[in-house]
């Protein structure tokens, strides 16, 4: 995924989950949209260098959107608006080989108990594949990406519904997309959300697959790069 031209500044604070005040390099102080409902643990330190996209849509309340933050010399993607498109792109390009070879790909398809699956892969020659994508940018130990960074009842619900799809004869896959370059392993943050950990274990026992892919990130683009080990 190519990023639009970005402007940089310094983070003043992130608040009310979806807002961030930033001092641009020009000296102007602005409020940006923060498309990340999680805790953003380790990513919201005041003074951090951040990069923002700029919208010219007159209907938008906030002109700027927070895209990247520099942590320890590494550019980290903070937006949860991108992972579904990034995974779609990676599937179509063959980067995620485990999900290649299907005839069609659809996004946001209704299924289960009034839910929407992020990606549905279909092919007459094989069962459907229900793909749920989760954004990952929590790193508390060098090289180890973790999910979630806050309690997620919705995430546990998705795991249960994926298990239901397996029992109906379909394929179900969790894709954890790590927007934190340099990570070599992925694990669940069971101390943050034990219930999600239990739901993950139950889903895996029912046949739900799990993949973790780490991204390469520059100021110009975000690209899913390679699979990393899942330490369950």
Rosetta blueprint (number, residue, H / E / L):
1 X L
2 X E
3 X L
4 X L
5 X L
6 X E
7 X E
8 X E
9 X E
10 X E
11 X E
12 X E
13 X E
14 X E
15 X E
16 X L
17 X L
18 X L
19 X E
20 X E
21 X E
22 X E
23 X E
24 X E
25 X L
26 X L
27 X L
28 X L
29 X E
30 X E
31 X E
32 X E
33 X E
34 X L
35 X L
36 X L
37 X L
38 X L
39 X L
40 X L
41 X L
42 X L
43 X L
44 X L
45 X L
46 X L
47 X L
48 X L
49 X E
50 X E
51 X E
52 X E
53 X E
54 X E
55 X L
56 X L
57 X L
58 X L
59 X L
60 X L
61 X L
62 X L
63 X L
64 X E
65 X E
66 X E
67 X E
68 X E
69 X E
70 X E
71 X E
72 X L
73 X L
74 X E
75 X E
76 X E
77 X E
78 X L
79 X L
80 X L
81 X L
82 X L
83 X H
84 X H
85 X H
86 X H
87 X H
88 X H
89 X H
90 X H
91 X H
92 X H
93 X H
94 X L
95 X L
96 X L
97 X H
98 X H
99 X H
100 X L
101 X L
102 X L
103 X L
104 X E
105 X E
106 X E
107 X E
108 X E
109 X E
110 X E
111 X E
112 X L
113 X L
114 X L
115 X E
116 X E
117 X E
118 X E
119 X E
120 X E
121 X E
122 X E
123 X E
124 X L
125 X L
126 X E
127 X E
128 X E
129 X E
130 X E
131 X E
132 X E
133 X E
134 X E
135 X E
136 X E
137 X L
138 X E
139 X E
140 X E
141 X E
142 X L
143 X L
144 X E
145 X E
146 X E
147 X E
148 X L
149 X L
150 X L
151 X L
152 X L
153 X H
154 X H
155 X H
156 X H
157 X H
158 X H
159 X H
160 X H
161 X H
162 X H
163 X H
164 X H
165 X H
166 X H
167 X H
168 X L
169 X L
170 X L
171 X E
172 X E
173 X E
174 X E
175 X E
176 X E
177 X E
178 X E
179 X L
180 X E
181 X L
182 X L
183 X L
184 X L
185 X E
186 X E
187 X E
188 X E
189 X L
190 X L
191 X L
192 X L
193 X L
194 X H
195 X H
196 X H
197 X H
198 X H
199 X H
200 X H
201 X H
202 X H
203 X H
204 X H
205 X H
206 X L
207 X L
208 X L
209 X E
210 X E
211 X E
212 X E
213 X E
214 X E
215 X E
216 X E
217 X E
218 X L
219 X L
220 X L
221 X E
222 X E
223 X E
224 X E
225 X E
226 X E
227 X E
228 X L
229 X E
230 X E
231 X E
232 X L
